[in-house]
Amino acid sequence: MPVIGKYRRLGLSEEFEEIVEKLRRDSENGIPIIVEGERDAESLRILGITGEIIPVKSVRGLRRRLEARGIKSVILLFDLDREGERIMRLVKRALEGAVGEINTRYWFRLKAFKSLGFTQIEHLHLIPGKIRAPPLSPSRGGRALSRRRRG
C-alpha cells in the first residue's frame, strides 16, 4: 500500500466526504447514477446513496430507458482504469442528445484516490478505511509484520 502523509490523508478524507455528500444530494434530487455493475451499486448503497443507481447492461437499452422517462441529467461513475474510461466514453456518446446533462465530474474527482491504489467503484466504500489507517512501519515505531524465531 502506498504511504501517504498525515496531512495528505486529512485532505483526502475531507475530499472524499465532500464527494460522497454531493453524490448523495444529487441522487436524492432524482439524478440517476450510471455504473458498470451490481457490485458498484452495492458499494454506493453502503455509502448511504439511496437514489436510483443503474448498472449498465446494454447501452441502447439504457438510452431508450432514459429517453422514455424524460431524464434530463445523469451521473456517470465508472471504474478509473482504462476499461472504465472506455466504457464511460461509449456511454457518454450514446446518451448525447437523449440526456441534457451527462455529469462526469465525480469520476474526475475520484481520480485523486488512485494514489491509494483505488481504481474500482465496487471498492469505493473501502476508501475511508484506507485513508484513516496509518501505514505500519518499523521505522516509525510500528511493529514489523514478520516475527523472528527465538532460539
Protein Blocks (a to p, Z undefined) as FASTA:
>chain_A
ZZddfklmmmmmmmmmmmmmmmmmmmmnopacddfblmlmmmmmmnopabdcdddfbfkl
mmmmmmmnopabdcddddfbfklmmmmmmmmmmmgojambacfklmmmmmmmmmnopabf
klmmmmmmmmmmccddfknopacfbdcddZZ
